[in-house]
Amino acid sequence: MCTSCGCGHGQVSINGKRGHGHGAPKSGYRLAGQTHGPLDAVHAPDTPAERIVAIEQDILSDNNARAARNRRLLAKRGIFALNLVSSPGSGKTSLLADTIRRWAGRKPVAVVEGDQQTANDAERIRAAGAPAVQINTGKGCHLDARMVAQALERLERDQAMPDGGLLLIENVGNLVCPAAFDLGEAHKVAILSVTEGEDKPLKYPDMFRAADLLIISKIDLLPYLDFDIDAAIAMARQVRPGLSVIRLSVKTGEGCAEWLDWLASGCGKGG
């Protein structure tokens, strides 16, 4: 997990302004038994395995508590929040921009964009017609509940909270760590493009097991590829039985109505 994968601390920025870091309190976490010293000590090669486990448990426990607070806030405001997860290049931002345009005239929507660097995706979302908060994680490989809480505060200050509507969170492109971090969302939505291998669900089972919906994107490219879409769905349901699947193309519009209906159904339930 992230305590041993090289994730950086203190690199987070919200709309270009530095935040408090990688989800840890300002004082940082300590290893089990430590009374001083930085969290980064966990990366030392001679750190005992039980101490690494202890710090991972502390990080997830703190994150889950913050996620629960996010979830209560979102429920109070009637906001249906989704956490979109995938590999880089699956088409998450294109899907979000297209969704915003097709969703126009319905309930309010706002977006939280997660990337290591640049504000490019947030700019694309704003151009599509929705408010967006850009989170840059620096060396971090996922969003966490503290970062999302800060993004919600920013939306509140900007009077852009989508009360009674949708909050779409685009996580950092990564099929590993985002699976472990609850953000307070109603559902994780996994996106698998047909330009990837259909065995991704078996290679990264934790992510697909955590998802409540799988979108298979870029299906307009199927005639030009060897991707076996039925095999991909079967493998996804092998790790997550009963997983709902939408086959979708932003280019042709196929599957987009089904996606909007799924959003509207969840939004009507208030998450």
ABEGO torsion letter per residue (X at the ends): XAAAAGBBBGABBBGGBBBAEAGBBAAEBBBBGBABEBAAAAABAABBAAAAAAAAAAAAAAAAAAAAAAAAAAAAAGBBBBBBBBBBGAGAAAAAAAAAAAABGBBBBBBBBBBABEAAAAAAAAAAGBBBBBBBAEABABBBAAAAAAAAAAAAAAGABBBGBBBBBBBBBBABAAAABBAGBABBBBBBBAABBAAAAAABAAAAAABABBBBBGAAAAAABABBAAAAAAAAAAABBGBBBBBBBAAAGBGAAAAAAAAAAAAAAGX
